Amino acid sequence: MSIDRTLPMNHPAHARRGLRFHLSIYWRLLDVQIRSQMQYRAAFVLDFIGTAFSLGFFFVSLALIMQRFGDLAGWRLGEIALLFALAETSFGIMDLIFSGFDPGSFGRRVRRGTLDQLLLRPVNLTVQVLGDEFLLRRLGRIAQGAAIFTVALGLADIDWTLGKVVYLPLVILGQVAFFGGLFIAGATITFWTVESIELINIFTYGGNELISYPMHIYPDGLRRFFTYLLPAAFLNYYPALYFLDRPDPFGLPYAMRFAAPIAGLAVLLAALHFWRFGIRHYQSTGT
């Protein structure tokens, strides 16, 4: 069905056509990325195995420590495994999708001037950055997270209900949106700093590490920051309280256990607004 070209540009028909166009470009970019990486299948397999096993060894070390001490602030190994698995699986999915916005690699793009090449193309910049890096080796992290989740199912006493089953993928999506938003915000900052700043890594990789453990083990100041200023606590800890039928030691409303998708989407939307602001004020480095 053709679109009437006499329609105003803000008409929904044009918006739908633009969305289809950007999605088709995105899938083509992903196809190129996947084909190029699969040209070296041995390297892909080794990267996959290395990523999976490095995470697996870390969890085995944690399990050995907990076997020695019994629990972590009242949480047993199976319950910690649930937190760990959700965090690692979600971060792996995010890193697969948002690799182009990794502040480290994006800062190098700004410094070398290759971002200017993307700006000159008649395609949405966000779509190009999303499709520019799709690192299949991140599948190793996702697979290992899924394996640890299977361990958690066997060790943790979870009474699965329909509500919990439906909420589980929403928790993962919330975490993907949250950390993807932090990646986008970190990439935007490099418009002005050129180089990535370590502070961003504290909130991205450090934040992923933080939500892999119960929030009540952290000092009050740190916990309040990652609850009320940067809502990381609602991404993993409060959903885990719901899955495990545990009481909230901080006495927040019960509804906070279901805030993961909202918190993640809010951070992602805020980051996209910041990203658009950065693009409007971007000045080339001249390289």
C-alpha positions in Angstrom: 0.0 0.0 0.0 1.5 3.3 -1.1 1.6 6.4 1.2 0.1 9.6 0.0 3.0 12.0 -0.4 0.6 14.9 0.1 0.2 14.0 3.7 2.0 16.2 6.3 5.4 14.9 7.5 4.1 14.5 11.0 1.3 12.2 9.8 1.4 8.7 11.5 1.7 7.1 8.0 5.1 8.7 7.6 6.1 7.7 11.1 5.3 4.1 10.4 7.2 4.1 7.1 10.2 5.7 8.9 10.1 3.1 11.6 10.1 0.3 9.1 13.0 1.9 7.2 15.1 2.2 10.4 14.3 -1.4 11.5 15.3 -2.7 8.1 18.6 -0.8 8.3 19.2 -2.1 11.8 18.6 -5.7 10.8 20.9 -5.3 7.8 23.7 -3.9 10.0 23.3 -6.8 12.4 23.4 -9.3 9.5 26.7 -7.8 8.4 28.1 -8.0 11.9 27.1 -11.6 12.4 28.4 -12.7 9.0 31.7 -11.0 9.6 32.2 -12.5 13.0 31.2 -16.0 11.9 33.9 -15.9 9.2 36.3 -16.9 12.0 34.2 -19.6 13.8 37.1 -21.0 15.8 37.8 -17.6 17.2 34.1 -17.2 18.0 33.9 -20.5 19.8 37.1 -19.8 21.8 35.7 -16.4 22.8 32.4 -17.9 23.7 34.0 -20.6 25.9 36.4 -18.1 27.5 33.7 -15.7 28.4 31.5 -18.4 29.8 34.2 -20.1 31.8 35.6 -16.9 33.3 32.2 -16.2 34.8 31.7 -19.8 35.8 35.0 -19.9 37.7 34.0 -16.7 39.6 30.7 -18.2 40.7 32.4 -21.5 41.7 34.8 -19.4 43.9 31.8 -17.7 45.4 30.2 -21.0 46.1 33.3 -22.4 47.8 33.5 -19.3 50.0 29.8 -19.6 51.0 30.2 -23.3 51.6 32.8 -22.3 54.2 30.7 -19.6 55.9 27.2 -21.0 55.3 25.4 -17.9 54.2 25.8 -14.2 53.3 23.8 -12.0 55.7 21.2 -14.7 55.9 21.0 -15.5 52.2 22.0 -19.0 51.2 23.9 -20.0 48.0 20.8 -20.7 46.0 19.4 -17.3 46.7 22.6 -15.5 45.9 22.8 -17.6 42.7 19.4 -16.2 41.7 20.6 -12.6 42.1 23.9 -13.4 40.3 22.2 -15.2 37.4 19.6 -12.5 36.8 22.2 -9.8 36.9 24.7 -11.6 34.6 22.1 -12.7 32.1 20.6 -9.3 31.8 23.9 -7.5 31.6 25.1 -10.0 28.9 21.9 -9.3 26.8 22.5 -5.5 27.3 26.1 -5.7 26.3 25.2 -7.7 23.2 22.6 -5.1 22.1 24.2 -1.8 23.3 27.9 -2.6 22.6 28.1 0.3 20.2 27.4 2.6 23.1 30.1 1.2 25.4 31.7 4.5 26.6 35.2 3.1 26.1 34.8 2.2 22.5 32.5 5.1 21.8 35.1 7.5 23.2 37.7 6.1 20.8 35.2 6.7 17.9 34.8 10.3 18.9 38.5 10.8 19.3 39.3 9.3 15.9 36.6 11.2 14.1 34.8 8.1 12.9 31.6 9.4 14.5 31.6 12.2 11.9 31.3 9.5 9.2 28.1 8.2 10.8 26.7 11.7 11.0 27.1 12.2 7.3 25.1 9.2 6.4 21.3 9.6 5.7 20.4 7.1 8.5 19.4 7.7 12.1 22.6 7.9 14.2 21.2 5.8 17.1 20.3 3.0 14.7 23.8 3.1 13.2 25.5 2.9 16.6 23.2 0.1 17.8 24.0 -1.9 14.7 27.7 -1.0 14.5 28.8 -3.5 17.2 27.0 -6.7 17.9 29.6 -8.9 19.7 28.5 -12.5 19.5 31.0 -13.5 22.2 28.6 -11.9 24.7 26.5 -15.0 24.2 28.9 -16.8 26.5 28.0 -14.5 29.4 24.3 -15.0 28.7 24.7 -18.8 28.5 26.6 -18.9 31.7 24.1 -16.7 33.4 21.3 -19.1 32.3 23.3 -22.0 33.6 23.7 -20.4 37.0 20.0 -19.7 37.0 19.3 -23.4 36.5 21.5 -24.0 39.6 19.5 -21.4 41.5 16.3 -23.2 40.6 17.6 -26.4 42.1 19.0 -24.8 45.3 16.6 -22.0 46.1 13.2 -22.7 47.6 11.0 -20.8 45.1 7.3 -21.3 44.9 6.7 -20.5 41.3 3.3 -18.9 40.5 1.9 -17.6 37.2 2.7 -14.1 38.4 6.3 -14.9 39.1 6.7 -16.6 35.7 5.3 -13.6 33.9 7.3 -11.1 35.9 10.7 -12.8 35.4 11.2 -11.7 31.8 10.1 -8.2 32.7 12.8 -8.1 35.4 15.4 -9.0 32.8 14.1 -6.4 30.4 14.2 -3.8 33.1 17.8 -4.5 33.8 18.7 -4.5 30.1 17.0 -1.1 29.7 18.7 0.3 32.9 22.2 -0.6 32.0 21.7 0.2 28.3 20.6 3.7 29.4 23.8 4.0 31.5 25.8 3.0 28.4 24.1 5.6 26.3 24.6 8.3 29.0 28.3 7.4 29.3 28.7 7.5 25.5 27.0 10.9 25.4 29.4 12.3 28.0 32.3 11.5 25.7 31.0 14.2 23.3 32.6 16.7 25.7 35.2 14.6 27.5 36.3 12.7 24.3 37.8 10.0 26.5 35.6 7.7 28.6 35.7 8.5 32.3 36.1 5.8 34.9 33.1 7.1 36.9 30.8 5.6 34.2 32.3 2.2 34.8 31.5 2.4 38.5 27.8 2.7 37.5 27.8 0.2 34.7 30.1 -2.7 35.5 30.3 -1.8 39.1 26.5 -1.5 39.3 26.1 -4.9 37.8 28.4 -6.3 40.4 26.5 -4.5 43.2 23.1 -5.9 42.3 24.5 -9.4 42.2 24.4 -9.4 46.0 21.7 -8.6 48.6 21.4 -4.8 49.1 21.2 -5.0 52.9 24.9 -6.0 53.0 26.0 -2.5 51.9 26.5 0.6 54.0 23.4 2.8 54.4 24.8 5.7 52.3 25.7 3.4 49.4 22.4 1.6 49.6 20.3 4.8 49.7 22.2 6.2 46.7 21.4 3.1 44.6 17.8 3.1 45.8 16.6 6.7 45.7 19.0 8.4 43.3 20.0 5.6 40.9 17.2 3.0 41.3 19.5 -0.1 41.0 18.0 -1.8 44.1 14.6 -2.1 42.3 16.1 -4.0 39.4 17.2 -7.2 41.1 17.0 -7.2 44.9 13.3 -6.3 45.2 12.2 -8.7 42.5 14.3 -11.4 44.2 12.4 -10.7 47.5 9.2 -11.3 45.5 10.4 -14.5 43.9 11.8 -15.9 47.2 8.8 -14.6 49.3 11.2 -12.8 51.6 10.3 -9.8 53.8 11.8 -6.4 53.0 14.2 -5.4 55.7 13.8 -1.8 54.8 10.1 -1.6 55.0 9.3 -0.1 51.6 5.9 -0.6 50.1 5.2 -4.1 48.7 4.6 -2.6 45.2 8.3 -1.7 45.0 9.0 -5.4 44.2 7.4 -4.8 40.8 9.2 -1.5 40.0 12.0 -3.1 37.9 10.5 -2.5 34.4 9.5 1.1 35.3 12.9 1.9 36.8 14.8 0.5 33.8 12.6 2.2 31.3 12.8 5.6 33.1 16.6 5.5 33.0 16.7 4.5 29.4 14.3 7.3 28.3 16.2 9.8 30.3 19.5 8.6 28.7 17.9 8.9 25.2 16.9 12.5 25.9 20.4 13.2 27.1 21.8 11.5 23.9 19.7 13.7 21.7 20.8 16.8 23.6 24.5 15.7 23.1 24.0 15.1 19.4 22.6 18.6 18.9 25.6 20.1 20.7 28.3 17.8 19.3 31.4 19.5 17.8 33.8 17.4 15.9 37.3 16.8 17.3 38.7 17.7 13.9 40.5 14.3 13.4 
